[in-house]
Amino acid sequence: MTVADRPTRPDDTPVDKEALRRRYRQERDKRLRPDGNDQYLRLTGGLARYLDDPYTPKTPREPKTDHVTVAFIGGGFAGLVTGARLKEAGVGDVRIIEKGGDFGGTWYWNRYPGAQCDTASFVYMPLLEETGHMPTEKYAHGPEILEHCRRIGKHFDLYGDALFHTEVKDLEWDGTRSRWIIRTDRGDEFTARFVAMGTGPLHVPKLPGIPGIESFRGHSFHTSRWDYGYTGGDPSGAPMDRLAGKRVAVIGTGATAVQCVPHLARACGELYVFQRTPSSVDVRDNRPTDPEWFARIATPGWQRRWLENFTANQTGGTAAEDLVMDGWTDIARRVRARITALPPGDLTPEKMLEAYEDSDFEKMEEIRARVDAIVEDPETARKLKAWYGQLCKRPCFHDEYLQAYNLPGTHLVDTDGKGVERITEAGVVAAGREYEVDCVIYASGFEVGTDHTRRAGYDMTGRDGVRLSERWAEGMRTLHGIHVHGFPNAFFVQPAQGANLISNIPHNLTEAGRAIALIVEHALAGGFDEVEVTREAEDAWIELLLSGPGTLLGSPDCTPGYYNNEGRDPGLRGRLNVGYPRGAMAYFAYLDRWSASGAFEGLEFR
């Protein structure tokens, strides 16, 4: 049977495509909710305790009232890579403002046991070549990634001006001085010639809107504020010895739970994992890095070559080899094999989409068969199977998660898409049964589909008093995902409306940071006070984005999740949350040419 023929299961029996489509629709429909993102709770009032920083004490300091050349909001990868490129461009005073107690962004907050990247370290961790670091594993664990963030901060001298445990509350453009005024929750009111923002999607924890969530009398915390004082252990993997004999509930089975459940399963007396929708969990095959191999590949320019190779392979390019060889590039290889096997007359959008679907059906059948091969209890295995396309939700890769359900103290509580009914003083209620527990751990993720200003924690006022929330009332509008008309000397560092490469977010940030540094360098060298995208260039970019095919991620046919706005039609906002129509690799090449030309077409310098 050729790859162009009907898709098959691992046992070579044919896939009943219509039956699968029906099953996918049934699973989607029973999970649809009218409240969308409103089903989650904002952490305000009494719930604000879930936001406390358990890792670093807050140090008193005097408010800042000075001036810097560049202020960057966010101390994760976006701030670090942009700050590094600005320093390389000769900008001495780059001030990073970060609400955590150190650099790291999501890796500062996510210190739960087992946290690690699910994209290969060699392309995921930025600035490896510049800092001389060799990742110790193909998929580095959280402590190593956090330490690498600190390494970047030290290497590029970004600590000196940084403001930690500081949240921006207001940004205001002062047109008389061509400056931004930055106000924070620490009483700061200073100015910056340029501001850049990389607040990311994974830093505002959310809780499920479960009735009675504040009534629980036991211990509880969110995975992004892991309480090692209660569990014992530490982020480096020391045993959580204080959980021995305790009954623990985990609510959520997304990427975070997939990583921390195996560790909890070994530590708890009884572990109850409450599942609304199972994750798809493919093979990870993590392994230590061979130093001799790394020495051979780490020749000058190696990381950029690897980044380009990964992106080309993962987004349908024509790279001659696959350097990374992971689950992400495997998805693309399968799709590409089916499409290239089509007869020339069948190379139509409809036939290519059918080939994509066939490839996805086969892969998901493999993933479901893997559950049966690993999980010993047939009923538990049945409930752990994901009935949706692989890119409907964040694909997971792990070699211990499914195995955890073979331990006698680990119990899957499947809610058949309904979720937990309520929380009581003593425990968790699902399907009419109360499970008494000592501790509830919320693996419920972060706000993604909410308004930008809500997630950022501030609005910004640009030229003529126009607020960003007003400018983006119907959706994000930018040039390259970086520049916004009416907001001079301001830059956004994030994937949307640029490459929108979701499989490796840091690559998006690295390229944006390089472009921003070149623009700032050009403005400073030319003595320009302001740089701003024209309305015409911004409109043309939006028109180009909307002319494309959209995205295969999280279609309306998918089971609800943050990839598809919890199953609700996002309208124009959603259609604007796309990338360059020709794909990520083409976008990176375009941005490189655009920046290197020195003309910065679409921007006005004055």
Backbone torsions as a table, in degrees:
resi	resn	phi	psi	omega
1	MET	NA	127.3	-179.9
2	THR	-84.8	163.5	-178.8
3	VAL	-64.6	-17.8	179.6
4	ALA	-81.5	-12.3	-178.3
5	ASP	-80.8	-174.2	-177.7
6	ARG	-59.5	137.9	-179.1
7	PRO	-66.1	151.0	-177.8
8	THR	-125.8	160.4	173.0
9	ARG	-81.5	171.2	178.3
10	PRO	-57.8	-25.8	178.8
11	ASP	-88.9	11.6	176.9
12	ASP	73.7	5.6	172.4
13	THR	-77.9	146.9	-176.4
14	PRO	-69.7	149.2	176.1
15	VAL	-83.2	130.5	172.8
16	ASP	-84.1	96.1	-171.5
17	LYS	-64.3	-40.3	-178.9
18	GLU	-68.5	-36.6	177.1
19	ALA	-64.1	-40.0	178.0
20	LEU	-65.5	-42.4	178.5
21	ARG	-60.2	-41.6	178.2
22	ARG	-62.3	-44.1	-178.9
23	ARG	-63.2	-42.6	179.0
24	TYR	-60.9	-42.9	179.8
25	ARG	-65.0	-41.2	179.7
26	GLN	-61.1	-45.2	-179.9
27	GLU	-66.0	-39.0	177.0
28	ARG	-62.5	-49.4	-171.7
29	ASP	-62.1	-37.2	-177.1
30	LYS	-78.0	-7.1	177.7
31	ARG	-103.9	-8.9	-179.9
32	LEU	-66.2	138.5	179.2
33	ARG	-132.1	147.8	-179.4
34	PRO	-74.8	-17.2	-173.0
35	ASP	-91.2	-7.6	175.4
36	GLY	50.7	-129.9	-179.6
37	ASN	-67.4	-17.2	179.7
38	ASP	-71.5	-6.7	176.7
39	GLN	-70.3	-14.2	-178.1
40	TYR	-100.7	154.0	-177.4
41	LEU	-98.2	137.3	168.7
42	ARG	-77.6	145.8	-175.9
43	LEU	-89.8	77.6	177.9
44	THR	-123.0	171.4	179.8
45	GLY	58.9	-131.9	-179.0
46	GLY	-66.2	-25.0	179.9
47	LEU	-76.1	-10.7	-179.5
48	ALA	-62.7	-17.4	178.1
49	ARG	-61.5	-23.6	179.2
50	TYR	-72.4	-8.6	-179.7
51	LEU	-95.4	-9.5	-177.3
52	ASP	-58.7	143.7	179.9
53	ASP	-84.5	110.6	-179.7
54	PRO	-87.7	2.4	-169.6
55	TYR	-105.0	-36.1	-172.8
56	THR	-135.9	127.0	176.4
57	PRO	-64.3	146.7	178.3
58	LYS	-83.2	125.0	-175.9
59	THR	-96.4	126.8	177.3
60	PRO	-63.5	147.5	176.2
61	ARG	-155.8	163.9	177.1
62	GLU	-81.4	147.3	178.0
63	PRO	-62.9	147.4	177.4
64	LYS	-90.3	134.2	177.9
65	THR	-132.2	28.1	-173.1
66	ASP	-100.6	-160.6	-179.7
67	HIS	-134.1	139.8	175.9
68	VAL	-130.6	160.0	178.6
69	THR	-71.2	-48.1	-179.7
70	VAL	-130.3	130.1	169.6
71	ALA	-111.1	129.7	179.4
72	PHE	-117.6	127.4	-178.6
73	ILE	-97.8	113.0	-178.4
74	GLY	117.3	124.3	-176.9
75	GLY	-107.9	23.6	174.8
76	GLY	-87.6	-156.2	-177.9
77	PHE	-57.3	-38.5	-177.7
78	ALA	-59.7	-49.0	179.9
79	GLY	-67.1	-37.7	-177.5
80	LEU	-69.4	-45.1	-178.0
81	VAL	-71.3	-37.6	178.2
82	THR	-69.1	-42.9	176.8
83	GLY	-59.9	-40.5	178.9
84	ALA	-62.6	-46.2	-179.6
85	ARG	-67.0	-35.6	176.4
86	LEU	-65.0	-40.8	178.1
87	LYS	-63.9	-42.0	177.5
88	GLU	-62.2	-30.2	179.4
89	ALA	-81.9	1.5	175.9
90	GLY	94.0	9.8	176.8
91	VAL	-83.9	110.4	-173.0
92	GLY	-78.3	-34.7	-174.1
93	ASP	-109.8	93.1	175.5
94	VAL	-114.6	116.5	-178.0
95	ARG	-106.3	116.9	176.0
96	ILE	-95.8	130.5	-179.2
97	ILE	-110.8	122.5	-170.9
98	GLU	-138.1	132.7	-177.8
99	LYS	-76.8	-18.6	174.8
100	GLY	-80.9	178.7	-177.8
101	GLY	-89.3	4.5	-179.3
102	ASP	-167.5	176.2	172.8
103	PHE	-67.7	162.1	175.8
104	GLY	135.5	-27.6	-179.5
105	GLY	58.7	-126.4	-178.8
106	THR	-61.1	-27.0	178.4
107	TRP	-80.2	-13.6	169.6
108	TYR	-74.2	-43.1	-175.0
109	TRP	-82.0	-40.1	-175.0
110	ASN	-84.5	88.8	177.9
111	ARG	-116.4	24.3	178.9
112	TYR	-65.0	156.0	-178.6
113	PRO	-62.5	131.9	178.0
114	GLY	90.1	-1.1	-178.0
115	ALA	-60.2	130.1	176.2
116	GLN	-158.6	161.4	179.7
117	CYS	-72.4	150.3	176.7
118	ASP	-111.4	12.5	166.3
119	THR	-116.9	143.4	-172.7
120	ALA	-53.4	135.5	-175.6
121	SER	-53.4	-35.1	-173.3
122	PHE	-67.1	-22.4	175.6
123	VAL	-111.5	-18.8	-177.6
124	TYR	-81.9	-43.2	-175.9
125	MET	-83.1	115.9	-174.8
126	PRO	-76.3	159.9	171.8
127	LEU	59.0	32.4	177.3
128	LEU	-65.3	-44.1	-177.8
129	GLU	-65.4	-42.5	-178.1
130	GLU	-65.1	-34.6	-177.7
131	THR	-95.9	-6.1	177.4
132	GLY	71.6	28.1	-176.7
133	HIS	-99.6	136.1	172.1
134	MET	-104.3	116.6	175.8
135	PRO	-57.7	138.8	-176.6
136	THR	-77.1	-19.4	-179.1
137	GLU	-137.8	162.4	174.8
138	LYS	-61.5	-38.8	176.2
139	TYR	-121.0	97.5	-173.5
140	ALA	-67.1	148.4	176.3
141	HIS	-84.7	163.0	-173.9
142	GLY	-51.5	-47.8	-178.7
143	PRO	-57.6	-37.5	178.7
144	GLU	-68.8	-38.7	180.0
145	ILE	-68.5	-40.9	176.7
146	LEU	-62.2	-42.7	178.7
147	GLU	-64.8	-33.5	177.0
148	HIS	-66.7	-37.2	175.5
149	CYS	-59.6	-43.2	177.7
150	ARG	-65.7	-37.1	178.9
151	ARG	-60.5	-44.6	178.1
152	ILE	-61.3	-44.6	179.7
153	GLY	-58.9	-40.5	179.7
154	LYS	-73.9	-43.6	-175.8
155	HIS	-61.0	-38.2	-177.2
156	PHE	-103.1	15.6	174.0
157	ASP	54.5	50.4	-179.0
158	LEU	-98.8	-5.6	-178.5
159	TYR	-76.6	-32.7	-170.9
160	GLY	-56.4	-43.6	-177.7
161	ASP	-98.1	-1.2	-172.7
162	ALA	-69.2	146.5	174.1
163	LEU	-117.6	107.9	178.9
164	PHE	-95.6	166.0	-175.3
165	HIS	47.7	44.5	-176.8
166	THR	-135.4	129.7	179.1
167	GLU	-117.4	129.4	175.7
168	VAL	-70.3	134.5	179.4
169	LYS	-113.7	-18.7	-179.0
170	ASP	-160.9	139.6	174.0
171	LEU	-127.2	126.6	-176.5
172	GLU	-135.3	129.4	178.2
173	TRP	-81.1	126.9	175.5
174	ASP	-103.6	97.6	-175.8
175	GLY	-68.8	-21.6	-179.0
176	THR	-72.1	-27.5	-178.9
177	ARG	-115.4	-0.9	-175.8
178	SER	52.8	54.6	-178.3
179	ARG	-138.2	154.5	169.6
180	TRP	-98.8	137.1	174.7
181	ILE	-101.4	123.6	-177.4
182	ILE	-111.3	125.2	177.6
183	ARG	-119.6	138.7	-174.7
184	THR	-128.5	174.7	178.5
185	ASP	-77.3	-0.7	177.4
186	ARG	-103.0	14.2	179.6
187	GLY	82.7	5.9	179.4
188	ASP	-70.3	144.3	168.8
189	GLU	-148.8	90.2	-177.4
190	PHE	-125.0	171.8	-177.9
191	THR	-117.0	157.8	177.2
192	ALA	-143.1	141.3	177.4
193	ARG	-68.7	-38.1	177.0
194	PHE	-130.1	147.5	170.0
195	VAL	-124.3	146.2	173.9
196	ALA	-136.0	149.4	-173.3
197	MET	-132.5	128.7	176.4
198	GLY	-140.0	65.3	-174.7
199	THR	-81.4	-14.5	171.4
200	GLY	66.9	166.2	-179.5
201	PRO	-93.6	-4.9	-170.3
202	LEU	-121.3	59.0	179.1
203	HIS	-141.5	-8.2	178.2
204	VAL	-108.0	99.0	-177.6
205	PRO	-61.1	148.1	174.8
206	LYS	-126.4	154.2	176.5
207	LEU	-118.4	147.3	175.9
208	PRO	-67.7	142.6	-178.7
209	GLY	-78.9	65.0	-177.2
210	ILE	-90.6	127.5	177.0
211	PRO	-55.7	137.9	176.6
212	GLY	83.4	12.3	-172.8
213	ILE	-62.3	-26.3	179.9
214	GLU	-92.1	1.2	-177.0
215	SER	-90.9	-11.5	-175.0
216	PHE	-63.7	130.3	-177.1
217	ARG	-93.3	-10.8	178.5
218	GLY	-83.1	-157.2	-178.9
219	HIS	-96.6	148.2	177.8
220	SER	-153.8	152.0	175.4
221	PHE	-162.4	164.2	175.9
222	HIS	-92.5	148.4	-176.4
223	THR	-60.7	-25.4	179.4
224	SER	-80.3	-0.6	174.4
225	ARG	-133.6	56.5	-172.1
226	TRP	-59.3	132.4	-176.7
227	ASP	-99.1	86.0	178.3
228	TYR	-70.1	-20.2	174.0
229	GLY	-62.5	-30.5	178.8
230	TYR	-88.4	-44.0	-172.7
231	THR	-84.3	-21.0	-167.1
232	GLY	77.3	174.9	-179.4
233	GLY	80.6	-169.4	179.4
234	ASP	-158.0	171.0	-177.4
235	PRO	-61.1	-20.7	-178.2
236	SER	-79.6	-3.2	174.5
237	GLY	108.8	7.3	176.2
238	ALA	-60.6	144.2	-176.1
239	PRO	-57.9	139.6	177.6
240	MET	-84.0	74.4	-169.9
241	ASP	-70.3	-14.9	-179.5
242	ARG	-83.3	-3.2	178.7
243	LEU	-93.8	-4.0	-179.2
244	ALA	-56.8	126.1	179.4
245	GLY	82.2	-6.7	-178.3
246	LYS	-88.0	152.9	175.9
247	ARG	-101.3	120.9	-173.2
248	VAL	-123.9	136.8	174.5
249	ALA	-108.9	134.6	170.6
250	VAL	-112.8	124.1	178.4
251	ILE	-106.7	111.6	-176.9
252	GLY	123.5	140.2	179.1
253	THR	-134.6	36.6	174.7
254	GLY	-84.7	-158.6	-173.4
255	ALA	-59.9	-36.5	-179.9
256	THR	-66.0	-48.1	-179.5
257	ALA	-62.3	-38.2	179.1
258	VAL	-56.9	-34.4	-178.5
259	GLN	-84.5	-35.5	-174.3
260	CYS	-93.4	-22.4	-178.2
261	VAL	-57.9	-44.0	179.4
262	PRO	-57.2	-36.5	179.8
263	HIS	-71.9	-41.1	177.1
264	LEU	-65.7	-38.0	-178.5
265	ALA	-60.0	-34.7	179.9
266	ARG	-79.5	-19.6	-172.2
267	ALA	-101.0	-32.6	-171.6
268	CYS	-81.8	158.6	168.0
269	GLY	-70.1	-50.7	175.7
270	GLU	-137.7	131.4	178.0
271	LEU	-118.8	124.9	177.5
272	TYR	-112.1	116.7	-179.3
273	VAL	-103.4	112.1	-176.9
274	PHE	-91.3	118.8	-171.9
275	GLN	-117.2	127.6	170.3
276	ARG	-94.9	-47.2	177.6
277	THR	-137.2	128.1	179.6
278	PRO	-71.2	150.9	171.3
279	SER	-83.8	152.9	167.8
280	SER	-83.3	127.4	-174.2
281	VAL	-124.8	106.1	-179.5
282	ASP	-98.4	176.5	-179.9
283	VAL	-66.0	138.8	174.7
284	ARG	-100.8	-48.1	178.5
285	ASP	59.4	51.8	176.7
286	ASN	-72.1	151.0	178.7
287	ARG	-159.4	156.7	179.0
288	PRO	-65.8	153.8	176.5
289	THR	-81.1	130.3	176.1
290	ASP	-80.9	114.8	-177.5
291	PRO	-58.6	-35.4	179.7
292	GLU	-67.4	-42.0	176.1
293	TRP	-61.5	-44.0	-177.6
294	PHE	-63.9	-39.0	179.0
295	ALA	-61.3	-33.1	179.4
296	ARG	-73.1	-35.1	-176.4
297	ILE	-88.9	-20.7	-172.4
298	ALA	-86.0	56.4	173.8
299	THR	-88.7	163.7	-175.5
300	PRO	-49.9	131.2	-179.9
301	GLY	82.9	11.0	-171.9
302	TRP	-63.5	-41.9	-173.4
303	GLN	-70.3	-36.5	177.3
304	ARG	-64.1	-38.7	177.4
305	ARG	-61.9	-41.8	179.8
306	TRP	-67.3	-41.0	177.6
307	LEU	-59.8	-47.5	-178.9
308	GLU	-65.4	-37.5	179.8
309	ASN	-66.4	-44.6	179.3
310	PHE	-61.7	-46.9	-177.3
311	THR	-65.5	-41.7	178.7
312	ALA	-62.0	-43.5	-180.0
313	ASN	-69.7	-41.3	-172.2
314	GLN	-78.3	-21.9	-176.8
315	THR	-112.1	21.8	171.9
316	GLY	89.5	21.3	178.7
317	GLY	-77.7	-166.4	-175.1
318	THR	-123.5	37.0	178.9
319	ALA	-60.4	140.4	-176.0
320	ALA	-71.2	-26.1	179.4
321	GLU	-139.9	164.4	177.4
322	ASP	-113.4	102.5	-177.9
323	LEU	-70.5	-34.9	-170.8
324	VAL	-85.0	-43.8	177.9
325	MET	51.5	70.0	178.1
326	ASP	-132.1	-172.4	-178.0
327	GLY	-63.9	-32.4	-179.5
328	TRP	-68.7	-47.3	-179.2
329	THR	-71.9	-25.7	175.7
330	ASP	-62.5	-42.2	177.3
331	ILE	-55.6	-49.1	-176.6
332	ALA	-67.5	-39.3	-179.8
333	ARG	-60.3	-41.1	-179.0
334	ARG	-64.8	-45.7	-179.7
335	VAL	-63.0	-45.0	-177.9
336	ARG	-62.6	-38.4	180.0
337	ALA	-63.0	-40.2	-179.6
338	ARG	-70.3	-40.1	-178.0
339	ILE	-69.8	-42.5	-178.6
340	THR	-69.2	-19.3	178.1
341	ALA	-82.9	-7.0	179.5
342	LEU	-68.7	142.6	173.6
343	PRO	-62.2	151.1	-177.7
344	PRO	-51.6	-36.3	-178.9
345	GLY	-71.9	-14.0	-178.8
346	ASP	-99.1	6.8	-179.5
347	LEU	-80.8	61.3	176.6
348	THR	-109.0	158.5	177.7
349	PRO	-54.3	-39.3	-178.2
350	GLU	-65.9	-44.9	-179.3
351	LYS	-69.6	-35.2	178.4
352	MET	-68.5	-37.8	175.6
353	LEU	-65.4	-37.3	176.7
354	GLU	-64.7	-40.3	177.6
355	ALA	-63.9	-40.6	176.4
356	TYR	-60.1	-45.9	-179.3
357	GLU	-62.5	-42.4	179.0
358	ASP	-59.8	-43.5	178.8
359	SER	-61.8	-42.2	-179.0
360	ASP	-67.3	-40.6	177.3
361	PHE	-57.9	-45.5	-179.3
362	GLU	-62.4	-44.6	-178.0
363	LYS	-64.4	-44.1	-179.1
364	MET	-68.0	-30.8	173.4
365	GLU	-64.6	-37.6	175.1
366	GLU	-61.7	-45.3	-177.3
367	ILE	-65.3	-40.0	178.2
368	ARG	-69.2	-36.1	176.4
369	ALA	-65.5	-33.0	177.9
370	ARG	-62.2	-36.8	177.4
371	VAL	-60.0	-48.1	-179.8
372	ASP	-61.5	-35.4	-177.4
373	ALA	-72.2	-25.7	-174.0
374	ILE	-102.5	-46.2	-172.0
375	VAL	-82.6	123.4	-171.7
376	GLU	-73.8	-37.1	-178.5
377	ASP	-83.2	118.4	-175.6
378	PRO	-59.5	-37.2	-178.8
379	GLU	-68.9	-41.3	176.3
380	THR	-63.7	-42.1	178.8
381	ALA	-60.4	-43.0	-179.8
382	ARG	-58.5	-40.5	-176.5
383	LYS	-76.7	-19.3	-178.9
384	LEU	-87.8	0.2	-177.5
385	LYS	-84.1	134.5	-178.9
386	ALA	-91.7	122.5	-179.4
387	TRP	-109.7	74.3	176.6
388	TYR	-166.8	169.8	177.5
389	GLY	-68.5	152.0	-172.6
390	GLN	-61.4	-31.8	-178.8
391	LEU	-97.4	16.3	172.8
392	CYS	-73.5	-33.0	176.8
393	LYS	-131.9	166.2	179.0
394	ARG	-57.6	116.3	177.9
395	PRO	-62.5	140.6	178.6
396	CYS	-113.0	150.7	179.4
397	PHE	-135.5	121.3	-177.9
398	HIS	-161.1	148.2	-178.0
399	ASP	-111.8	8.8	-179.5
400	GLU	-132.7	-14.8	-174.2
401	TYR	-63.9	-54.6	-178.9
402	LEU	-62.4	-36.2	-179.8
403	GLN	-63.3	-27.3	-177.8
404	ALA	-61.2	-27.5	-178.2
405	TYR	-77.7	-3.0	173.5
406	ASN	-87.2	-10.2	177.4
407	LEU	-77.6	139.7	-173.3
408	PRO	-63.5	-24.6	-177.3
409	GLY	-90.9	0.5	-177.3
410	THR	-101.5	126.0	-175.3
411	HIS	-126.1	122.6	173.0
412	LEU	-84.7	124.1	175.5
413	VAL	-109.3	94.2	-178.0
414	ASP	-84.8	129.5	-176.9
415	THR	-101.8	9.7	177.4
416	ASP	53.9	42.2	176.0
417	GLY	84.5	-6.1	-174.7
418	LYS	-88.2	-25.8	-176.7
419	GLY	83.3	175.6	179.1
420	VAL	-66.7	138.8	-178.7
421	GLU	-76.0	-48.8	-179.0
422	ARG	-165.3	164.4	174.0
423	ILE	-108.5	137.2	176.8
424	THR	-112.3	-179.7	176.2
425	GLU	-61.4	-29.6	-172.5
426	ALA	-105.8	-14.0	-176.4
427	GLY	176.4	-148.2	-170.8
428	VAL	-124.2	135.8	180.0
429	VAL	-110.9	127.7	176.0
430	ALA	-142.9	134.8	-179.7
431	ALA	52.3	37.7	175.4
432	GLY	82.1	-3.2	-179.4
433	ARG	-109.2	136.7	176.3
434	GLU	-94.6	130.5	176.2
435	TYR	-108.1	109.3	179.8
436	GLU	-76.1	128.0	-177.4
437	VAL	-138.0	161.3	177.0
438	ASP	-90.3	-25.8	-173.7
439	CYS	-146.5	139.9	173.9
440	VAL	-116.8	125.0	177.6
441	ILE	-111.9	122.5	-178.0
442	TYR	-93.5	107.7	174.9
443	ALA	-101.0	57.6	-169.3
444	SER	-104.4	7.4	169.9
445	GLY	76.7	-156.9	-171.3
446	PHE	-128.6	159.4	175.4
447	GLU	-65.4	131.3	178.5
448	VAL	-126.0	-49.8	-171.4
449	GLY	-88.2	6.4	-178.7
450	THR	-82.5	171.1	-179.2
451	ASP	-59.8	146.6	-178.9
452	HIS	-56.9	-45.6	-175.8
453	THR	-66.3	-31.5	177.0
454	ARG	-66.3	-44.8	179.9
455	ARG	-69.4	-38.9	-178.3
456	ALA	-68.6	-31.6	-178.2
457	GLY	90.4	5.4	179.2
458	TYR	-156.6	158.5	169.4
459	ASP	-105.2	168.0	175.1
460	MET	-132.6	139.7	-177.7
461	THR	-106.7	117.1	-176.9
462	GLY	-97.0	-150.5	-178.2
463	ARG	-61.4	140.7	177.0
464	ASP	61.3	24.8	175.0
465	GLY	75.5	10.7	-179.8
466	VAL	-77.8	131.5	179.7
467	ARG	-91.2	150.6	178.7
468	LEU	-61.1	-38.2	179.2
469	SER	-60.8	-32.6	175.9
470	GLU	-74.1	-43.9	-178.1
471	ARG	-62.6	-34.6	-179.0
472	TRP	-105.0	25.8	-176.5
473	ALA	-59.7	-32.8	179.7
474	GLU	-105.0	9.5	178.9
475	GLY	130.8	163.0	-177.2
476	MET	-65.7	136.8	175.9
477	ARG	-135.7	120.1	-177.0
478	THR	-147.0	176.0	159.5
479	LEU	-109.4	120.9	177.4
480	HIS	67.4	10.3	-174.2
481	GLY	75.6	7.0	-171.2
482	ILE	-116.9	-43.3	-170.4
483	HIS	-111.6	140.4	179.4
484	VAL	-126.4	126.1	179.0
485	HIS	-62.4	136.7	-178.5
486	GLY	92.4	-3.4	-179.3
487	PHE	-129.0	73.4	-176.5
488	PRO	-64.6	154.1	175.8
489	ASN	58.1	26.3	179.2
490	ALA	-125.7	140.5	-176.7
491	PHE	-135.4	141.5	175.7
492	PHE	-110.8	136.4	-178.8
493	VAL	-119.3	102.1	-176.6
494	GLN	-170.0	170.5	-170.2
495	PRO	-80.9	-35.5	-168.4
496	ALA	-61.7	144.9	-179.4
497	GLN	63.7	13.0	170.9
498	GLY	-121.7	-122.1	176.9
499	ALA	-73.2	-33.7	-176.4
500	ASN	53.6	40.8	179.5
501	LEU	-83.1	98.8	-173.6
502	ILE	-79.2	-26.5	-177.9
503	SER	-69.7	-20.4	179.4
504	ASN	-149.4	79.8	-176.0
505	ILE	-55.1	-42.9	-177.3
506	PRO	-57.6	-28.2	178.2
507	HIS	-63.0	-40.6	175.6
508	ASN	-57.2	-45.3	-175.1
509	LEU	-68.3	-39.8	-179.4
510	THR	-60.6	-45.8	-178.2
511	GLU	-69.7	-39.1	177.2
512	ALA	-63.9	-42.6	179.4
513	GLY	-61.4	-39.5	178.1
514	ARG	-64.3	-42.2	-179.8
515	ALA	-65.6	-42.0	-179.1
516	ILE	-63.3	-41.9	180.0
517	ALA	-61.7	-40.2	178.4
518	LEU	-65.5	-38.4	179.7
519	ILE	-66.8	-45.7	179.2
520	VAL	-63.4	-43.1	178.4
521	GLU	-59.1	-43.2	179.6
522	HIS	-63.8	-43.1	-179.3
523	ALA	-64.6	-43.2	-178.8
524	LEU	-68.0	-43.3	-178.4
525	ALA	-65.6	-33.7	-178.4
526	GLY	-88.3	-1.5	-179.6
527	GLY	70.1	25.8	-179.9
528	PHE	-82.8	137.9	178.1
529	ASP	-82.6	-31.1	-172.4
530	GLU	-139.2	149.2	170.8
531	VAL	-136.2	133.5	-175.3
532	GLU	-153.5	142.2	175.4
533	VAL	-73.8	142.0	176.8
534	THR	-76.4	155.7	177.2
535	ARG	-62.0	-37.8	-178.2
536	GLU	-63.7	-43.1	-179.4
537	ALA	-67.2	-40.0	178.6
538	GLU	-64.6	-45.4	179.5
539	ASP	-61.9	-40.9	-179.5
540	ALA	-64.4	-38.4	178.8
541	TRP	-65.5	-43.0	179.1
542	ILE	-63.4	-41.4	178.1
543	GLU	-61.2	-40.8	177.9
544	LEU	-62.9	-45.8	-179.4
545	LEU	-59.9	-44.1	-176.9
546	LEU	-72.7	-13.2	178.0
547	SER	-80.8	-10.5	-176.1
548	GLY	-83.6	-177.9	-175.6
549	PRO	-81.2	-1.1	-174.9
550	GLY	83.9	-143.8	-177.1
551	THR	-135.5	148.2	175.5
552	LEU	-82.2	-11.4	-178.9
553	LEU	-74.0	130.6	169.2
554	GLY	54.4	54.0	178.8
555	SER	-68.4	165.9	177.7
556	PRO	-58.5	-22.5	178.9
557	ASP	-75.9	-8.9	-176.2
558	CYS	-80.2	156.6	169.7
559	THR	-62.7	145.7	-171.8
560	PRO	-62.1	146.4	177.3
561	GLY	-179.7	-177.2	-176.8
562	TYR	-72.3	-18.1	176.0
563	TYR	-65.6	-30.1	-177.8
564	ASN	-124.5	35.3	175.1
565	ASN	56.5	41.3	178.8
566	GLU	56.4	32.4	175.0
567	GLY	82.9	2.5	-179.7
568	ARG	-101.3	146.3	179.2
569	ASP	-65.0	116.6	-179.2
570	PRO	-80.5	-5.3	179.5
571	GLY	65.3	-148.5	-178.4
572	LEU	-60.5	-35.3	178.2
573	ARG	-53.9	-45.9	-179.0
574	GLY	-68.7	-39.4	-180.0
575	ARG	-66.6	-24.1	177.9
576	LEU	-84.0	-10.8	-179.6
577	ASN	-90.0	62.3	-175.2
578	VAL	-132.4	-177.8	179.0
579	GLY	-122.0	-176.4	180.0
580	TYR	-53.5	128.2	-173.0
581	PRO	-57.4	-30.5	-177.9
582	ARG	-84.8	-0.4	175.8
583	GLY	105.8	167.9	-173.5
584	ALA	-64.1	-43.9	-177.3
585	MET	-62.9	-42.3	179.0
586	ALA	-65.5	-35.4	179.4
587	TYR	-66.4	-46.0	-179.1
588	PHE	-60.7	-40.6	177.7
589	ALA	-64.9	-41.8	178.3
590	TYR	-62.2	-47.7	-177.6
591	LEU	-63.6	-36.2	178.4
592	ASP	-63.5	-45.1	178.1
593	ARG	-64.9	-43.3	-178.6
594	TRP	-59.6	-44.0	-178.5
595	SER	-72.5	-44.2	-175.0
596	ALA	-67.3	-23.8	-178.1
597	SER	-65.9	-26.8	-178.0
598	GLY	79.5	-4.8	-179.8
599	ALA	-86.5	-27.8	179.4
600	PHE	48.7	55.6	-176.3
601	GLU	-54.3	132.3	-179.3
602	GLY	99.6	-14.1	177.1
603	LEU	-102.5	146.3	173.7
604	GLU	-110.7	128.4	174.5
605	PHE	-107.1	129.5	-178.7
606	ARG	-145.7	NA	NA
